[in-house]
Amino acid sequence: MDVNVDSLATELGEELINQILADAPIQDILKLLDSGAPIWYQNSAEGISPLHAAAYIQNLDLVKMLIDKGAVWNAVNYLKHTAGDIALSFNNESIYTVIRDAGIRSELVLGLLERQPEANLSSLILRATDSTASGSSHTFLVSKLKYSVNENGEHVCSVDVDGEEVGVMMGWETDIMRQTVEKLCQGHSKSNDLKVLNIGFGLGIIDTFFQELPNPPTEHVIIEPHPDVLNFMQEQGWYERNGVKILEGRWQDFIESDDLTKNGGFNVVYTDTFSEDYSDLRKFFDCLPDILADSNSRFGFFNGLGATNAFFYDIYTRISELHLLGVGMDVRWSDVDVGFDADEGRWGKSREYFSQPFYRLPIGKMKAS
Ligand SMILES: C[S@@+](CC[C@H](N)C(=O)[O-])C[C@H]1O[C@@H](n2cnc3c(N)ncnc32)[C@H](O)[C@@H]1O
């Protein structure tokens, strides 16, 4: 950008945010925007955008106007807070909902455009641009994994990402897995003859709960691509278990294979992969009608995307519900209390990837046709 244009944009951007914080009339804000003040600007003092400022002064009409004019719904300030987080901190439901719905609309539109072969779009937040082992499937699958036990005596499977330890699966998630299996299997019409498909073994926590059911699955298929995880499964005797079939590869390698499509369908399907983003999960959603047995079948997935920020977690949760509805599936949510105090040492040396007090546990069922 030309230096003069750049400094003019800065000047107008600062003026815009200051005027909003000073509660100037909407007409004045509109005039500033019309005269070229950049709606995407984030100020130098705190990194806040016009939308953050409007959320601070809790002006619903102004928030709506800024959204209409194209305000950036997911900009984060220096403290990594979005305007949605600010609305949440004031308990201002109307403003929160307007910003959240803008996020959902924008992601739905981008999702639709992305499906057009000629479109070359990258999403604002819901698709990975990370080429490390935590954001790229390719890098993850060639990275060495470490199985260990942390100071709380919990098992951890982790991967090194640029010198930082990142948990692939951690023992603190055990209760989430236990409750998921309960909700997927309890009262199931096929509980005497369950065919279960699980994507991603990790520590084998969920697979162990499936095996510990009063009636273990008659068919228990596990898809797992990582060589170190497959070794771990060998050591733990999973290849010799009755009814267990291990498909070595990614779910994408098997989704159209006879193993998944010619067995009459699964009664329970669960997926929890690593280093994949929302667009991968959504592709998996699209395959569900082909691999589930019938409308009594149940589906679950690890709902952990965006979970270091309440606002993004909410957006992912709602978008996944809408996309599942699109493939004919109703979702019921329940909350699992995973709140913990900082001294508990849940993360050990690992990067924190879930900081919400409640995990939103999804159980989907195809609508009867
Ligand atoms: C978070 S762990 C799963 C943890 C598991 N739910 C448990 O209870 O222990 C993720 C697993 O998914 C595997 N994975 C990653 N990408 C995959 C893919 N495309 N298809 C199948 N599994 C994948 C990883 O190798 C890893 O073992």
The ligand as an SDF file (V2000), in Angstrom:
LIG
                    3D

 27 29  0  0  0  0  0  0  0  0999 V2000
   -7.5090  -38.0020   19.1730 C   0  0  0  0  0  0  0  0  0  0  0  0
   -6.9410  -39.5610   18.6650 S   0  0  0  0  0  0  0  0  0  0  0  0
   -8.3310  -40.5950   18.9110 C   0  0  0  0  0  0  0  0  0  0  0  0
   -8.5390  -40.9010   20.3360 C   0  0  0  0  0  0  0  0  0  0  0  0
   -9.5840  -41.9580   20.6300 C   0  0  0  0  0  0  0  0  0  0  0  0
  -10.9040  -41.4180   20.4570 N   0  0  0  0  0  0  0  0  0  0  0  0
   -9.4320  -42.4940   22.0340 C   0  0  0  0  0  0  0  0  0  0  0  0
  -10.4580  -42.6060   22.7210 O   0  0  0  0  0  0  0  0  0  0  0  0
   -8.3010  -42.7830   22.4590 O   0  0  0  0  0  0  0  0  0  0  0  0
   -6.8620  -39.3580   16.9350 C   0  0  0  0  0  0  0  0  0  0  0  0
   -6.4480  -40.5860   16.1640 C   0  0  0  0  0  0  0  0  0  0  0  0
   -6.8750  -40.3960   14.8070 O   0  0  0  0  0  0  0  0  0  0  0  0
   -5.9030  -40.9010   13.9470 C   0  0  0  0  0  0  0  0  0  0  0  0
   -6.1080  -40.2760   12.6270 N   0  0  0  0  0  0  0  0  0  0  0  0
   -5.6030  -39.1110   12.1560 C   0  0  0  0  0  0  0  0  0  0  0  0
   -6.0450  -38.8770   10.9040 N   0  0  0  0  0  0  0  0  0  0  0  0
   -6.8590  -39.9110   10.5820 C   0  0  0  0  0  0  0  0  0  0  0  0
   -7.6260  -40.2470    9.4240 C   0  0  0  0  0  0  0  0  0  0  0  0
   -7.6490  -39.4510    8.3520 N   0  0  0  0  0  0  0  0  0  0  0  0
   -8.3320  -41.3910    9.4220 N   0  0  0  0  0  0  0  0  0  0  0  0
   -8.3420  -42.2000   10.5250 C   0  0  0  0  0  0  0  0  0  0  0  0
   -7.6590  -41.9200   11.6590 N   0  0  0  0  0  0  0  0  0  0  0  0
   -6.9190  -40.7960   11.6880 C   0  0  0  0  0  0  0  0  0  0  0  0
   -4.6060  -40.5380   14.6410 C   0  0  0  0  0  0  0  0  0  0  0  0
   -3.5090  -41.2940   14.1740 O   0  0  0  0  0  0  0  0  0  0  0  0
   -4.9570  -40.8170   16.0930 C   0  0  0  0  0  0  0  0  0  0  0  0
   -4.6540  -42.1350   16.4340 O   0  0  0  0  0  0  0  0  0  0  0  0
  1  2  1  0
  2  3  1  0
  2 10  1  0
  3  4  1  0
  4  5  1  0
  5  6  1  0
  5  7  1  0
  7  8  2  0
  7  9  1  0
 10 11  1  0
 11 12  1  0
 11 26  1  0
 12 13  1  0
 13 14  1  0
 13 24  1  0
 14 15  1  0
 14 23  1  0
 15 16  2  0
 16 17  1  0
 17 18  1  0
 17 23  2  0
 18 19  1  0
 18 20  2  0
 20 21  1  0
 21 22  2  0
 22 23  1  0
 24 25  1  0
 24 26  1  0
 26 27  1  0
M  CHG  2   2   1   9  -1
M  END
$$$$
